[in-house]
Amino acid sequence: MNGLLAHLGMSLRLHFRNKMALLYGYLFPLIFLAAFWVLYRYENVPLLRHMGELLTVSVLGGACFGLPTTLVSERERGVWRRYRLTPMPTWAVVTSTAVARYVTVLSAGALQLAVALAVGMTWPAHLFDLWVAFTLVAFAFIGLGLVIATLADTVPAVQALGQCIFLPMLIIGGVAVRLESLPVWAQHVSAFFPGRYAVEALQACVTGAGFSATRFCLLALGVIGVAGCVAGGRLFRWDAQQRFATRAGKVWLIPVLAAWVAVGVFAETRGRVAVKVIAASPAPVMRPVKAPPEPPWMKLTEEDVAALDFRMPPDNGVVSPIAPSDEELEDFVREQVEGVRRKLTAWPPADDGDEVQRVRNLLFVCAVPDAIQLPVERYLPRVVLQQLTDTYPKDKLVKILTWIVQHPEEGTVIDDISDLGIPGAAGDPSLIRERVFIYATKFIERLTGRKAD
């Protein structure tokens, strides 16, 4: 035990003396955080819905790149050959190395969380649960890092192997791209990647119900972590001259692959692959609301309109884009736009509920493609605005839009407009409401002349 603690302390001291390790372990996660803040800075609570992704990226960088790079580099320099002369058993060396890496990724995650709180994010809903979930995420990816260090003979080989795992995890593994934005086949593939379960577990502790909503994810991460750590320990190499190709015991890699496959197959058979849509169905049914003799929005005045905050994202940005009226459309996009234009006049939600809900339903036609980031998102706002101006007098429409801006949490959410020929569901009511808020404000700008068209 004394040897294990001594090696742990030495590993931590060496880590914090390594400038490159510090830059890679702490600057890299902060760059991702800054990028997410730029993309989603207009959300009601900055970064809150993305902490699961950001913390997973932090662990991925430290465990799947930092850990194997350090191990292989030290092995090439002969450091581990000297350690072998000590009376410490292999399991103690591997354990102290893994614990040291856990401390570093935990500190990187804490720094990321602190910066997010500093820029306006609220505290996670379940802080203790978040720490436990983060520990299991780190355990799973540290096990993966040990396996990468076992497979790689050189540092460049570590980088290549790491990218082969890191990039698919980001793109189709549910880490950097939200699952509801992925095609169905990619959602099924993501069930075999631990990144998906890491994001779901962490996000459930930040904005969800904590442990009660993420038991399967934690179990999956634990199984993957055990398999990786056992295989990494059994195949641990002390000397750079010991090449993996000539190493005995490769059969220990089978449990690693088996763990990933077993988790994915279990998720498939238990129906855990499909992304849950929280808010609406493809054909939402709105309950008619008996309006009072004089709707409250009728009392709004010019002063109420002038008091709105018109500092919205630019029309040519990533969030709530609106294409110029003279922009050329690609053929497939033009077909989608014209299809929506034809169907919109007879679209049931546009004539269901009170007048505020009807206008809000039409705004969902802008908000859903924007949330999913479909190519057609830039061109539908003009179609919707034309439909609104053809249906309502300008003064009345401005008041209704102002009421929607003032009360963004009211009404029913539609997150699927596939009956208009636009496939995909956003899956996040808060994101849809946010986009409705922005588009309603932009339409007010155009109707009142506050924004040049």
C-alpha distance (Angstrom), angle and dihedral (degrees) to the residues before:
residue distance angle dihedral
M1 . . .
N2 3.81 . .
G3 3.80 89.7 .
L4 3.80 91.4 49.5
L5 3.81 92.2 51.4
A6 3.79 91.7 44.9
H7 3.79 91.6 52.0
L8 3.81 90.7 45.8
G9 3.80 91.3 53.3
M10 3.78 92.1 46.8
S11 3.81 92.1 48.9
L12 3.80 91.2 52.1
R13 3.81 92.8 48.0
L14 3.80 91.6 50.2
H15 3.79 91.0 47.9
F16 3.78 94.9 52.5
R17 3.82 91.1 46.6
N18 3.80 91.5 54.7
K19 3.81 108.0 90.7
M20 3.78 93.8 -166.6
A21 3.79 91.4 50.8
L22 3.80 90.1 51.4
L23 3.79 92.6 49.3
Y24 3.79 92.2 46.7
G25 3.79 95.5 42.8
Y26 3.80 98.9 44.0
L27 3.81 109.1 18.2
F28 3.80 95.0 48.6
P29 3.84 94.7 58.8
L30 3.81 90.8 45.0
I31 3.82 90.7 53.2
F32 3.80 88.8 55.3
L33 3.80 89.9 47.7
A34 3.81 91.2 51.4
A35 3.81 90.8 48.8
F36 3.82 92.2 50.8
W37 3.80 90.5 47.0
V38 3.80 91.4 53.5
L39 3.82 91.1 49.2
Y40 3.82 96.8 44.1
R41 3.81 103.9 25.5
Y42 3.80 91.5 120.2
E43 3.79 93.9 63.4
N44 3.79 117.2 112.6
V45 3.82 91.8 -112.4
P46 3.82 111.2 26.5
L47 3.83 116.1 -122.9
L48 3.81 94.7 -12.9
R49 3.81 94.5 119.6
H50 3.81 92.0 46.0
M51 3.82 104.7 48.7
G52 3.80 91.4 100.5
E53 3.79 89.8 58.6
L54 3.80 94.4 42.7
L55 3.80 95.5 48.6
T56 3.80 90.4 47.0
V57 3.80 90.5 53.2
S58 3.81 88.9 50.1
V59 3.81 91.5 53.9
L60 3.80 92.6 43.0
G61 3.80 91.9 54.3
G62 3.79 94.8 48.0
A63 3.80 98.6 39.5
C64 3.80 104.9 33.9
F65 3.80 97.6 36.3
G66 3.79 109.9 17.0
L67 3.81 97.9 43.9
P68 3.83 99.9 47.0
T69 3.81 91.8 39.5
T70 3.81 90.1 55.3
L71 3.81 93.8 44.7
V72 3.81 95.2 48.2
S73 3.81 93.5 42.6
E74 3.80 91.9 51.9
R75 3.79 90.6 45.1
E76 3.80 90.5 53.4
R77 3.82 91.0 50.3
G78 3.80 91.6 51.6
V79 3.81 95.5 -112.3
W80 3.79 94.5 128.4
R81 3.80 92.1 48.3
R82 3.81 87.2 61.6
Y83 3.80 91.6 47.7
R84 3.78 88.6 55.3
L85 3.80 89.1 66.2
T86 3.80 89.8 64.6
P87 3.81 119.7 89.2
M88 3.83 91.3 -115.7
P89 3.81 114.1 121.0
T90 3.80 119.4 -126.2
W91 3.81 93.8 -107.3
A92 3.81 91.1 57.0
V93 3.81 92.4 51.4
V94 3.79 92.5 47.7
T95 3.81 92.0 45.4
S96 3.81 94.4 50.1
T97 3.82 90.1 46.8
A98 3.80 91.4 51.3
V99 3.81 93.0 46.4
A100 3.81 91.1 49.3
R101 3.80 89.9 52.7
Y102 3.81 90.5 47.6
V103 3.80 89.9 55.2
T104 3.79 91.2 51.5
V105 3.81 95.9 47.8
L106 3.81 90.3 44.4
S107 3.80 90.4 54.2
A108 3.82 90.0 46.9
G109 3.81 90.2 50.9
A110 3.81 91.1 48.0
L111 3.80 89.9 51.4
Q112 3.79 90.5 49.8
L113 3.81 91.2 49.9
A114 3.82 91.7 47.6
V115 3.80 92.3 52.2
A116 3.81 90.8 47.6
L117 3.82 90.2 52.4
A118 3.80 89.5 48.0
V119 3.81 92.5 56.7
G120 3.79 93.5 51.2
M121 3.80 109.2 -78.9
T122 3.79 116.6 141.3
W123 3.81 122.9 -124.3
P124 3.83 117.1 -81.4
A125 3.78 114.1 -94.7
H126 3.83 93.5 -124.4
L127 3.80 110.8 26.0
F128 3.81 97.1 173.7
D129 3.80 91.7 46.1
L130 3.80 88.1 50.1
W131 3.80 91.4 55.6
V132 3.81 92.1 49.7
A133 3.81 92.0 46.8
F134 3.82 90.6 47.2
T135 3.81 89.2 51.8
L136 3.82 92.1 53.9
V137 3.82 91.0 45.5
A138 3.81 89.6 51.5
F139 3.82 90.2 46.7
A140 3.81 91.8 53.6
F141 3.79 95.2 47.6
I142 3.81 94.9 41.4
G143 3.79 86.8 56.4
L144 3.78 88.1 51.8
G145 3.81 89.9 48.6
L146 3.81 90.8 53.9
V147 3.80 89.7 52.2
I148 3.82 91.1 50.5
A149 3.82 89.6 50.5
T150 3.79 88.5 51.5
L151 3.81 94.0 50.5
A152 3.82 96.9 43.7
D153 3.79 121.1 78.7
T154 3.83 95.0 -174.4
V155 3.79 139.1 26.9
P156 3.85 93.0 -107.7
A157 3.78 87.6 53.9
V158 3.81 88.6 54.5
Q159 3.80 90.4 54.1
A160 3.80 91.7 49.4
L161 3.80 94.5 47.8
G162 3.78 91.5 43.6
Q163 3.80 91.9 53.5
C164 3.80 90.9 48.4
I165 3.80 88.1 59.6
F166 3.80 101.2 29.4
L167 3.82 99.6 53.1
P168 3.83 97.7 47.5
M169 3.79 88.1 46.0
L170 3.82 89.9 54.4
I171 3.79 97.8 44.0
I172 3.81 107.1 35.3
G173 3.79 100.8 6.2
G174 3.80 95.4 77.3
V175 3.82 97.0 -108.8
A176 3.82 107.7 106.4
V177 3.82 98.2 9.2
R178 3.79 116.6 54.8
L179 3.80 113.3 -116.6
E180 3.80 94.1 -125.9
S181 3.81 88.5 59.9
L182 3.81 92.6 55.8
P183 3.83 125.2 88.9
V184 3.77 116.4 -103.3
W185 3.81 94.3 -102.5
A186 3.82 90.7 54.6
Q187 3.80 91.1 50.5
H188 3.80 88.2 56.5
V189 3.80 91.9 47.6
S190 3.80 90.7 49.5
A191 3.81 89.4 62.3
F192 3.81 87.6 74.2
F193 3.84 94.2 53.0
P194 3.81 120.9 84.2
G195 3.82 89.6 -145.8
R196 3.78 90.6 75.7
Y197 3.78 92.8 55.2
A198 3.79 91.7 44.1
V199 3.80 92.5 55.5
E200 3.81 93.4 44.3
A201 3.81 93.4 48.3
L202 3.79 95.1 47.5
Q203 3.80 95.1 42.7
A204 3.81 91.6 49.3
C205 3.80 88.1 58.0
V206 3.81 92.8 47.2
T207 3.80 101.0 46.2
G208 3.81 106.7 -2.0
A209 3.77 140.7 59.6
G210 3.80 97.4 -65.3
F211 3.81 120.9 -138.2
S212 3.80 94.1 -2.6
A213 3.81 91.3 66.2
T214 3.79 99.1 40.7
R215 3.80 109.6 44.1
F216 3.78 95.1 119.8
C217 3.82 91.7 49.1
L218 3.80 91.7 52.0
L219 3.80 91.4 47.6
A220 3.81 90.9 49.5
L221 3.80 91.8 50.4
G222 3.80 91.1 48.2
V223 3.81 92.8 51.6
I224 3.81 92.3 48.0
G225 3.81 91.2 46.1
V226 3.81 94.1 50.9
A227 3.81 92.0 49.1
G228 3.80 92.7 48.4
C229 3.80 96.3 46.2
V230 3.81 93.6 46.6
A231 3.82 92.4 48.8
G232 3.82 92.0 44.2
G233 3.79 91.2 51.2
R234 3.80 95.3 46.1
L235 3.81 93.3 48.0
F236 3.80 96.1 39.9
R237 3.83 112.1 142.3
W238 3.81 123.3 -151.8
D239 3.78 99.8 -172.9
A240 3.81 132.4 51.8
Q241 3.79 88.5 -138.2
Q242 3.80 89.3 66.5
R243 3.80 100.7 89.2
F244 3.78 119.2 -161.1
A245 3.81 92.0 -128.5
T246 3.80 90.2 62.8
R247 3.81 95.6 37.6
A248 3.79 117.5 116.6
G249 3.78 122.3 -137.0
K250 3.82 99.6 48.2
V251 3.78 86.9 147.8
W252 3.83 86.5 84.2
L253 3.81 88.2 75.4
I254 3.80 89.6 67.5
P255 3.85 94.2 74.4
V256 3.82 89.2 51.9
L257 3.79 92.9 55.3
A258 3.79 91.0 39.0
A259 3.80 91.4 55.3
W260 3.81 92.6 53.9
V261 3.80 91.9 45.8
A262 3.80 93.9 45.2
V263 3.79 92.7 51.3
G264 3.80 91.8 48.7
V265 3.80 94.2 46.2
F266 3.81 91.6 47.8
A267 3.81 90.1 50.6
E268 3.81 90.4 49.8
T269 3.78 95.5 47.9
R270 3.80 93.4 45.8
G271 3.81 94.3 48.6
R272 3.79 95.0 -114.1
V273 3.80 96.0 130.9
A274 3.79 102.9 76.8
V275 3.78 115.3 88.9
K276 3.76 111.3 -113.7
V277 3.79 114.6 -120.3
I278 3.75 107.4 -148.8
A279 3.74 106.3 -172.3
A280 3.76 118.6 33.9
S281 3.78 149.0 6.4
P282 3.82 126.3 -125.6
A283 3.77 90.4 -97.7
P284 3.81 105.2 34.8
V285 3.74 118.1 -162.1
M286 3.78 114.2 -143.3
R287 3.79 120.0 -156.0
P288 3.78 111.0 -132.0
V289 3.76 110.8 -113.5
K290 3.76 118.2 -146.2
A291 3.80 104.1 -126.0
P292 3.78 120.7 -142.0
P293 3.81 118.4 -113.8
E294 3.79 89.5 -93.7
P295 3.81 116.3 24.4
P296 3.81 112.2 -131.9
W297 3.80 92.3 -121.7
M298 3.80 89.1 64.2
K299 3.82 88.0 70.9
L300 3.79 93.7 61.3
T301 3.79 115.8 115.0
E302 3.79 138.9 -160.8
E303 3.79 87.9 -93.6
D304 3.81 90.2 59.3
V305 3.79 90.2 52.3
A306 3.81 92.7 46.9
A307 3.80 90.7 50.5
L308 3.82 92.7 62.6
D309 3.79 119.7 108.9
F310 3.80 105.8 -114.5
R311 3.80 95.7 -177.2
M312 3.78 95.0 118.3
P313 3.82 131.8 157.6
P314 3.81 112.8 -81.3
D315 3.80 118.8 -93.9
N316 3.80 91.2 -118.2
G317 3.81 94.7 51.1
V318 3.81 133.2 98.0
V319 3.81 95.6 -100.0
S320 3.84 119.3 66.0
P321 3.82 97.2 -13.9
I322 3.81 121.1 -170.3
A323 3.79 117.5 -165.0
P324 3.83 120.4 -135.6
S325 3.79 113.5 -99.9
D326 3.81 92.1 -114.2
E327 3.82 97.4 49.2
E328 3.79 115.0 125.7
L329 3.81 116.3 -120.6
E330 3.77 127.1 -144.3
D331 3.78 113.5 -116.9
F332 3.81 97.6 -107.9
V333 3.82 91.2 46.6
R334 3.81 91.3 48.6
E335 3.80 89.7 53.4
Q336 3.81 91.2 52.6
V337 3.81 93.0 47.0
E338 3.80 93.1 48.9
G339 3.79 90.1 46.1
V340 3.80 90.9 55.1
R341 3.81 91.0 45.6
R342 3.81 91.4 54.1
K343 3.79 95.8 45.4
L344 3.78 98.7 40.5
T345 3.81 97.4 78.1
A346 3.82 90.7 58.2
W347 3.81 96.8 35.4
P348 3.85 106.1 129.9
P349 3.85 97.3 -140.1
A350 3.82 89.2 57.0
D351 3.82 88.0 65.1
D352 3.81 100.0 34.9
G353 3.81 128.0 97.3
D354 3.80 126.7 2.5
E355 3.79 122.0 -33.3
V356 3.80 94.2 -92.8
Q357 3.80 91.5 52.9
R358 3.81 91.2 47.3
V359 3.79 91.5 54.8
R360 3.80 90.4 44.0
N361 3.82 89.7 52.1
L362 3.79 90.5 54.7
L363 3.80 89.8 49.7
F364 3.80 88.0 56.8
V365 3.82 86.5 66.0
C366 3.81 86.4 66.5
A367 3.80 96.6 36.7
V368 3.82 101.4 51.7
P369 3.85 98.3 55.1
D370 3.81 88.7 43.0
A371 3.81 92.0 53.1
I372 3.82 91.6 48.3
Q373 3.83 90.8 41.4
L374 3.78 96.0 -129.5
P375 3.84 119.9 174.2
V376 3.80 90.0 -114.9
E377 3.82 93.7 58.9
R378 3.83 94.7 94.6
Y379 3.80 95.5 56.0
L380 3.81 105.3 43.7
P381 3.85 98.1 70.7
R382 3.81 91.1 70.0
V383 3.80 90.5 49.5
V384 3.80 91.0 50.6
L385 3.80 93.9 45.5
Q386 3.80 90.2 51.0
Q387 3.82 90.2 50.8
L388 3.81 90.5 50.1
T389 3.81 94.9 48.6
D390 3.81 90.5 47.3
T391 3.81 90.1 52.8
Y392 3.83 105.3 39.2
P393 3.81 134.8 38.3
K394 3.79 111.1 -107.8
D395 3.83 97.1 -113.7
K396 3.78 91.7 48.7
L397 3.79 92.7 46.0
V398 3.80 92.6 50.5
K399 3.81 90.5 53.1
I400 3.81 92.8 48.9
L401 3.80 91.8 48.2
T402 3.81 90.3 47.6
W403 3.81 90.2 52.5
I404 3.83 90.0 50.9
V405 3.81 90.2 51.3
Q406 3.80 91.3 48.9
H407 3.82 93.0 47.7
P408 3.82 106.2 36.3
E409 3.83 94.5 159.0
E410 3.80 96.3 56.3
G411 3.77 126.8 97.6
T412 3.78 135.8 26.6
V413 3.80 121.9 -56.6
I414 3.81 124.7 -129.6
D415 3.79 111.7 -163.6
D416 3.82 99.6 168.4
I417 3.81 124.0 61.6
S418 3.79 97.7 167.2
D419 3.81 89.6 129.5
L420 3.83 85.5 69.8
G421 3.79 91.0 54.7
I422 3.83 96.3 -98.4
P423 3.84 109.5 119.8
G424 3.79 125.5 -150.4
A425 3.80 138.1 55.7
A426 3.80 124.7 -120.3
G427 3.81 94.5 -147.2
D428 3.81 95.4 -160.5
P429 3.84 116.9 90.9
S430 3.81 93.5 -169.5
L431 3.81 91.2 55.8
I432 3.82 91.6 49.0
R433 3.81 91.9 49.0
E434 3.79 90.3 50.3
R435 3.81 92.1 53.1
V436 3.83 90.8 47.6
F437 3.81 88.5 53.3
I438 3.81 91.2 52.9
Y439 3.80 96.3 45.2
A440 3.80 92.5 46.5
T441 3.81 89.1 53.8
K442 3.80 92.4 47.7
F443 3.81 91.2 50.1
I444 3.81 90.0 51.5
E445 3.81 88.2 52.3
R446 3.79 90.7 55.2
L447 3.79 96.4 42.6
T448 3.81 94.3 49.2
G449 3.78 96.3 40.5
R450 3.78 93.8 -115.0
K451 3.80 90.2 127.1
A452 3.78 125.3 44.9
D453 3.78 111.0 -125.6
